[in-house]
Amino acid sequence: MKKILILGAGIYQVPLINTAKKMGLYTIVASIPGNYPGFELADKIYYENTTDYGKILSIARRENIDGIITTGTDVAVITIGRVCDTLGLTGLSFEAAQIATDKLLMKSKYEEYGVRTAKFRKISFDDEDYTKIIADLELPVMFKSVDSSGSRGITKVSSTDDFERARNYVLENTRSDYFIVEEYVEGEEYGAQAFVKDGEIKFILPHGDYVFKGDTGVPIGHFAPYDLAPEVVEDTRVQLKRAIDAMGLNNCAINADFIMKDGKCYVLEIGGRSGATCLAELVSIYYGYNYYEKILLTALGEEVDFSAGDGSAPEDCIGVPNASMLLMSDKDGKIKSQTDSTEGIEGVVEVQFDHAIGEEVHKFKVGPHRIGHVITEGKTLDDAVDSLNKALEQIEIIVE
């Protein structure tokens, strides 16, 4: 029986763990202690911080694993790179992982390789005159932690009066001694899921984003297909390919965030793992296969066929339209009740509640504050979105 080491036991690793078990793999899960649902599913558990690649590497050696992987989070990616390099496993390299998890390294590589991206500056936290460094950037700007995920440590600033507030917010959400400030690109946010294996991009699936507008735009849902003009699709492919080359990403899933301005694609950032917020499910439904299985097979070093379920090549696939949305709370509190009355609504694929009655939840600000999700599909995108809206009306979660 092959062994797979899965980093993280949270809600976005649960489908990965379940798929691994269905594939007959021995699942080893590593995560910090907490009320994480993946612990109950794993064959073996290690309570370790997934960012401590020394300890994770020791576990990998002790267990003689065949592969290591995560989904939906950036924090464990650098550990995957270190373990893959050291043990000769299939996955992104340590160098690529470092770039993928440090926004400064990422943006610097984009500049070097000619990737279209926002103008930026590096700021040290101990630099009291940092405002001079960013004086030539046009407001509004984005203050960004270089090593966070889930939109934490990222905030939009429209006035110099708010610089210190933004700086302090970033400081609270980083392990680094520096951050970046970049110009805010006004446009339409969208994304793409992709996969690169053995140096070849196997598919690129652009998708639309539903965005929660708080201190910054936080994705709360997605849909595919995404109606883009042919020239924008081509520009997106060019910029994504250039960014992948710049970062040295290989043998991994790709989660890409873009802004479209004046018909041109600007790369926000790219992660060397599959996206959160139901994005792996979006790929699975659209192409007609279990995307988690493809991710796992790649990590095990096996051959993987990325043809669609109907046998067509991804670029020729007429996919299944689908849409998803997170469930969120508008206040801090405990869940008093939650009701799913979506039975009978055509196109509902999944309704998931993340918490049990009585558990504490947060007012939604960033991705990890989610309390559930809804996924739908349809013959057309309009059908899928209509089913999603109907389903959301029939779900009630009371928080007090």
C-alpha positions, 0 to 999 in steps of 0.5 A, a space after each residue: 500500500 502506497 503512503 501519502 503524506 497530506 499537510 493540513 487537516 482542515 476543510 480544504 484537505 478533507 476531500 483530498 484525504 477522502 479521495 486518497 482513502 478511496 484510492 486505497 492509499 495509506 493516509 498520513 496527515 500532519 497538522 497543528 492540533 485543533 478542531 480539524 475534521 481531517 484528523 478523524 479520517 486519516 490512517 495516521 496523525 502527526 501533530 506538527 506545524 506544516 511549516 516546520 519542514 525539518 520535522 515534516 521531513 523526519 516524518 516523511 523519512 520515518 514513514 517512507 512515504 511515496 508522496 506529499 501534497 496539500 490543497 487549498 493553502 499556501 503555508 505548507 507549500 514550501 515544506 512540500 518543496 523541501 521534502 520533494 527535493 530531499 527525498 526525490 519525490 514528485 512535486 514542485 521544487 524547494 526553490 519554486 516553493 519559496 517563490 510561490 510563498 513569498 510575494 516579494 520573490 514572486 513579484 521580482 521574478 515577474 518583473 524579470 520575466 516580463 509578466 504584466 503585474 502591478 508596480 510594487 515596492 519592498 518595505 522593511 518594518 523597521 524603516 520609519 521613512 517607508 512612505 518615501 519609498 512608495 511616494 511614486 506609487 499612485 493611490 490607492 495601493 495594496 499593503 501585502 504580507 509576503 507570506 500569508 494566505 487566505 487574503 490575510 495581511 492584505 488591505 487596500 489603502 486609499 489615503 496616506 492617513 491610513 498607512 500606519 493602520 495598514 502597516 500594523 495590520 500586515 505586521 499582525 499577519 506575517 512572520 517576515 520582517 518586510 512586506 510589499 506595497 503595490 499599486 491597486 489595479 482597478 478592473 475585473 477580478 478573475 482566476 484560473 486553475 491549471 496544472 503543469 506536469 513534466 514541464 508541460 501545462 496540461 490545462 488552463 481553466 479560466 473562471 469567474 470570481 464572486 468577490 467579497 469587498 472588505 479591506 480587500 477583495 476576498 473570493 467567496 465563490 467561483 463559476 465556469 465557464 467564464 466568458 472572455 473575449 478570445 484575445 483576453 483568453 490568449 493574453 491570459 494564457 501568455 501571462 500565465 505561461 510566462 509566470 509559471 516559467 518565471 517561478 519554475 513551477 512544475 509537477 503541481 496544481 496552479 491557482 492563479 489570480 488575475 485582474 483584467 484592465 482595459 482588455 489586458 490581463 494583470 497577474 496578481 499572484 500564483 500559487 503552486 497548489 489547487 485553489 480553495 473555495 471549491 475550486 478543485 470541485 469546479 475543475 472536477 465538475 467542469 472536466 468530468 473527473 475527480 481532480 483530487 485524484 489527478 493531484 494525488 497521482 501526480 504526487 505519487 509520480 504516476 502517469 496522469 491523463 488530464 483528458 476530460 471525462 468524455 475523452 476530449 482534450 481539455 482545450 476542446 472540452 465543452 465542460 459542465 457549467 457550475 457555480 459555488 458560493 461560501 456560506 458566511 456569518 455577518 457577526 461573531 458568535 455561536 451557531 444556534 441552528 442551521 437548516 438545509 431546505 434545498 432538496 428538490 432544487 435541480 442542479 444542487 451538487 453539494 451543501 456543506 456546513 463546516 461547523 456543528 451547533 454550538 461552535 464559535 464562528 467569526 464575522 466574515 472578513 477572510 477566507 478561513 472565516 467560511 462556515 460552509 459552501 454550496 455547489 451547483 451545476 447546470 446545462 448552461 451557466 445561467 442554469 447553474 447560477 440560478 440553482 445556486 441563488 435558489 439554494 442560497 435562499 433555502 439555507 438558514 444558519 442562525 448565529 447568536 
